[in-house]
């Protein structure tokens, strides 16, 4: 695996995936609205956009599953409180919106029509309206200070690793989900996430083996 000498920091890991997803929601909604108004200039851009939206949907669903199945049960014991009902309710609402979002993505990929793109953008905006206050609550409650008070560094490292593996297992196809996650982050955050991944993923799969499959998303990603 790539070297990583920094101590485990679960709060920062949560912030990073939140940043990637926040950018994804913003870019997909803005570009979707543009394409609904002006149309797609070429089929390659239509494929890139719908692949990007699909990757967003699968990474968001996988992230919430990892929280529901791994993080929240552990946190409830160490950081009890009433917020978990609110967080779980938000997850259920977003999960319902992801169903209709995936339907809109499939329709937009097939037709590229203004009507289908408008439905896609409406779902993205509805998710975004839930997402912003949702992650603000998580980040306030699961801050570095709060987690350091109730978890050892070893526990934080194990939790980060378990959540990352769970998310990668559920965020498929990986050839879209992993590049989406990495390249919706600025260089420092990207390097921190890459440091926890097997070198074959970072050095071989993403830049070489999978390159042609995720390349259409490049217009929507960071360099």
C-alpha positions in Angstrom: 0.0 0.0 0.0 1.1 3.6 -0.5 2.9 5.0 2.5 1.0 6.9 5.1 2.8 8.1 8.2 -0.1 10.2 9.5 -2.0 9.0 12.5 -5.5 7.7 11.9 -8.1 10.5 11.9 -11.6 9.2 11.4 -13.2 12.7 11.5 -11.0 13.9 8.7 -11.8 10.7 6.7 -15.5 11.5 7.0 -14.9 15.1 6.0 -13.1 14.0 2.8 -15.9 11.8 1.6 -18.4 14.5 2.4 -16.4 17.0 0.4 -16.3 14.6 -2.6 -20.0 14.0 -2.5 -20.8 17.7 -1.9 -18.9 18.6 -5.0 -20.5 15.8 -6.9 -24.0 17.0 -6.0 -23.2 20.6 -6.9 -21.5 19.8 -10.2 -24.1 17.3 -11.3 -27.0 19.7 -10.5 -25.4 22.6 -12.2 -24.3 20.8 -15.3 -27.5 18.9 -15.6 -29.4 22.2 -15.6 -27.1 23.5 -18.3 -27.6 20.4 -20.5 -31.4 20.5 -19.9 -31.4 24.1 -21.3 -28.9 23.8 -24.1 -28.7 20.1 -24.9 -25.6 17.9 -25.1 -23.0 19.1 -27.6 -21.9 15.5 -28.4 -22.7 11.9 -27.3 -19.5 11.6 -25.4 -20.4 14.4 -23.0 -23.8 12.8 -22.5 -22.1 9.5 -21.5 -19.7 11.3 -19.3 -22.4 13.2 -17.5 -24.7 10.3 -16.9 -21.7 8.1 -15.8 -20.8 10.9 -13.3 -24.3 11.1 -12.0 -24.4 7.3 -11.7 -21.1 7.3 -9.8 -22.4 10.0 -7.4 -25.5 7.9 -6.7 -23.6 4.7 -6.0 -20.9 6.4 -3.8 -23.6 8.2 -1.8 -25.6 5.1 -1.2 -22.5 3.1 -0.2 -21.3 5.8 2.2 -24.7 5.8 4.0 -24.7 2.0 4.2 -21.3 2.1 5.8 -22.5 4.6 8.3 -25.7 2.7 9.1 -24.1 -0.7 9.3 -20.6 0.1 10.8 -20.2 3.6 12.2 -23.5 4.4 13.8 -23.9 1.2 15.9 -20.4 1.8 17.3 -20.9 5.6 17.9 -24.2 5.0 19.7 -22.3 3.2 22.4 -19.5 5.8 22.7 -21.4 8.9 21.9 -25.1 8.3 22.8 -27.7 10.8 21.9 -30.9 11.4 20.0 -29.3 12.5 16.7 -29.1 9.0 15.3 -32.8 8.9 14.7 -32.5 12.1 12.7 -29.5 10.9 10.8 -31.2 7.5 10.0 -34.4 9.3 8.9 -32.3 11.5 6.5 -30.7 8.4 5.1 -34.1 6.8 4.4 -35.3 10.0 2.6 -32.1 10.2 0.5 -32.3 6.5 -0.3 -35.9 7.0 -1.6 -34.7 9.9 -3.8 -31.8 7.8 -5.1 -34.2 5.3 -6.5 -35.9 8.0 -8.6 -32.5 9.6 -9.4 -31.3 6.3 -10.8 -34.4 6.0 -12.9 -33.8 9.6 -14.2 -30.2 8.9 -15.0 -31.1 5.8 -17.0 -33.7 7.8 -18.9 -31.3 10.7 -19.5 -28.6 8.3 -20.7 -31.1 6.8 -23.2 -32.8 10.0 -24.5 -30.8 13.0 -23.3 -34.2 14.8 -23.3 -34.9 18.0 -21.4 -37.7 16.4 -19.5 -35.6 13.5 -18.2 -32.7 15.9 -17.3 -35.1 18.2 -15.5 -36.3 15.2 -13.4 -32.6 14.3 -12.7 -31.8 17.8 -11.6 -34.9 18.0 -9.4 -33.8 14.8 -7.6 -30.3 16.1 -7.1 -31.5 19.4 -5.7 -33.9 17.5 -3.3 -31.0 15.4 -2.1 -28.8 18.4 -1.8 -31.4 20.1 0.4 -31.2 17.2 2.8 -27.5 16.6 2.5 -26.2 20.0 3.6 -27.8 20.1 7.1 -27.3 16.3 7.4 -23.5 16.5 7.1 -23.3 19.6 9.2 -24.9 17.7 12.1 -22.6 14.7 11.5 -19.5 16.8 11.4 -20.4 18.7 14.5 -21.1 15.6 16.5 -18.3 13.4 15.2 -15.6 16.1 15.3 -11.9 15.3 15.9 -12.2 16.3 19.5 -15.3 14.3 20.1 -13.9 11.1 18.6 -10.5 11.5 20.2 -12.2 11.6 23.6 -13.9 8.2 23.1 -11.8 6.3 20.6 -8.1 5.3 20.5 -6.1 5.9 17.4 -6.1 2.2 16.8 -9.9 2.1 16.9 -10.1 5.1 14.6 -7.8 3.3 12.1 -9.9 0.1 12.3 -13.1 2.0 11.8 -11.7 4.0 8.8 -10.5 0.8 7.2 -13.7 -1.1 7.8 -15.8 1.8 6.4 -13.6 2.2 3.4 -13.8 -1.5 2.6 -17.5 -1.6 3.1 -18.0 1.3 0.8 -15.8 -0.1 -1.9 -17.6 -3.4 -1.8 -20.9 -1.6 -2.3 -19.9 1.2 -4.6 -20.0 -0.6 -7.9 -18.9 -0.4 -10.6 -15.5 0.5 -9.0 -14.1 1.8 -12.3 -16.6 4.7 -12.0 -16.9 5.0 -8.2 -13.2 5.2 -7.3 -12.2 7.8 -9.9 -15.3 9.8 -8.9 -14.2 9.8 -5.3 -10.6 10.6 -5.9 -11.1 13.3 -8.6 -13.8 15.2 -6.8 -11.2 16.0 -4.2 -8.4 18.6 -4.1 -4.8 17.2 -4.3 -4.2 17.0 -0.5 -7.4 15.2 0.3 -6.9 13.0 -2.7 -3.5 12.0 -1.6 -4.7 11.2 1.9 -7.4 8.9 0.6 -5.0 7.3 -1.9 -2.5 6.6 0.9 -5.0 4.1 2.4 -5.7 2.2 -0.8 -3.7 -0.7 -2.3 -1.0 0.5 -4.7 -2.4 -1.6 -7.5 -5.6 0.5 -7.4 -3.8 3.8 -7.5 -0.9 2.9 -9.8 -2.5 0.4 -12.1 -6.3 0.2 -12.1 -7.3 3.8 -12.0 -4.7 5.3 -14.4 -4.3 2.4 -16.7 -6.7 -0.6 -16.6 -9.9 1.5 -16.0 -8.8 4.7 -17.8 -11.0 4.3 -20.9 -14.0 3.4 -18.8 -14.0 6.5 -16.6 -12.4 8.9 -19.0 -15.7 10.3 -20.3 -16.3 11.8 -16.8 -13.1 13.9 -16.9 -14.9 17.1 -18.0 -16.7 17.0 -14.6 -13.7 16.0 -12.4 -10.8 17.9 -10.9 -7.4 17.5 -12.4 
